[in-house]
Amino acid sequence: MEIKISEITKLSERILQKWGFSVEEAKLITANFIEGELTGKKTHGLVRLVWMKKQIDAGKINVKPGKIEIVKETPVSIMIDGENKPGLYVIQKALDLGIKKAKKSGN
């Protein structure tokens, strides 16, 4: 079966939003799944949707609205609480915060 990347992307995003993820979370998670598919890492591709649904149903992944909280911060480090959001989302947010911090500190 062949399906266009744009079609499967929209479908994955809709599914994730139906499960309770925000638009931003659904887009970021889907982008990671698509990257897994396109780079040949099928175990990190769209098959993860099934795993993610099981984790949500088991209460291991938080789909409730909320922000990632900064727990501790120094001029050159940051500790965050991802609120049990999916790692794919939390990692990206942590990287964004870390890059801003590194630019600000001049490193």
C-alpha positions as CSV (number, residue, x, y, z in Angstrom):
1,M,0.0,0.0,0.0
2,E,1.3,3.4,-0.9
3,I,0.2,6.6,0.8
4,K,1.6,10.1,0.4
5,I,3.7,11.5,3.2
6,S,1.4,14.5,3.5
7,E,-1.7,12.2,3.9
8,I,-0.2,10.0,6.5
9,T,1.1,13.1,8.3
10,K,-2.4,14.6,8.5
11,L,-3.8,11.3,9.6
12,S,-1.3,10.8,12.4
13,E,-1.8,14.3,13.6
14,R,-5.6,13.9,13.7
15,I,-5.3,10.6,15.6
16,L,-3.0,12.1,18.2
17,Q,-5.2,15.1,18.6
18,K,-8.2,12.8,19.0
19,W,-6.3,11.1,21.8
20,G,-5.9,14.5,23.6
21,F,-2.6,15.9,22.4
22,S,-2.3,19.5,21.5
23,V,-1.8,20.5,17.8
24,E,1.8,21.4,18.6
25,E,2.5,18.0,20.4
26,A,0.8,16.1,17.6
27,K,2.8,17.8,14.9
28,L,6.1,17.3,16.7
29,I,5.4,13.6,17.5
30,T,4.3,12.9,14.0
31,A,7.4,14.6,12.5
32,N,9.5,12.2,14.6
33,F,7.5,9.2,13.4
34,I,7.8,10.3,9.8
35,E,11.5,10.8,10.2
36,G,11.8,7.2,11.6
37,E,9.9,5.9,8.5
38,L,12.0,7.9,6.0
39,T,15.3,6.9,7.6
40,G,14.5,3.2,7.6
41,K,14.1,3.0,11.4
42,K,10.7,1.5,11.2
43,T,10.7,0.7,14.9
44,H,10.7,4.4,15.5
45,G,8.1,5.2,12.8
46,L,4.4,5.1,12.6
47,V,4.2,1.7,14.3
48,R,4.8,3.7,17.5
49,L,1.3,5.0,17.3
50,V,0.0,1.7,18.6
51,W,2.6,1.7,21.4
52,M,1.7,5.3,22.3
53,K,-2.0,4.5,22.5
54,K,-1.2,1.6,24.9
55,Q,0.9,4.0,27.1
56,I,-1.9,6.6,27.1
57,D,-4.5,4.0,28.1
58,A,-2.2,2.7,30.9
59,G,-1.7,6.3,32.2
60,K,2.0,6.3,31.5
61,I,1.8,9.2,29.0
62,N,0.1,12.5,29.9
63,V,-2.1,14.0,27.2
64,K,-3.7,16.7,29.5
65,P,-2.9,20.3,28.7
66,G,0.0,21.7,30.6
67,K,3.4,23.3,30.3
68,I,6.8,21.8,30.8
69,E,8.0,23.3,34.1
70,I,11.5,24.6,34.8
71,V,12.4,23.0,38.1
72,K,15.9,24.4,38.5
73,E,18.0,26.8,36.5
74,T,21.6,28.1,36.5
75,P,23.2,30.4,34.0
76,V,24.5,27.4,32.1
77,S,22.0,24.6,32.9
78,I,18.3,23.9,33.2
79,M,16.3,21.1,34.8
80,I,12.8,20.5,33.6
81,D,9.8,18.5,34.6
82,G,8.2,17.0,31.4
83,E,4.9,16.2,33.2
84,N,4.9,12.7,31.7
85,K,4.5,14.1,28.3
86,P,5.9,12.0,25.5
87,G,9.7,12.0,25.4
88,L,9.7,13.1,21.8
89,Y,8.0,16.3,22.8
90,V,9.8,16.9,26.0
91,I,13.2,16.4,24.4
92,Q,12.5,19.0,21.7
93,K,11.3,21.5,24.2
94,A,14.4,20.9,26.4
95,L,16.7,21.3,23.4
96,D,14.9,24.6,22.5
97,L,15.4,25.9,26.0
98,G,19.0,24.7,26.1
99,I,19.9,26.3,22.8
100,K,18.5,29.6,24.0
101,K,20.4,29.3,27.2
102,A,23.7,28.5,25.4
103,K,23.3,31.5,23.0
104,K,22.6,33.8,26.0
105,S,25.6,32.5,27.9
106,G,27.9,32.9,24.8
107,N,28.8,29.2,24.5
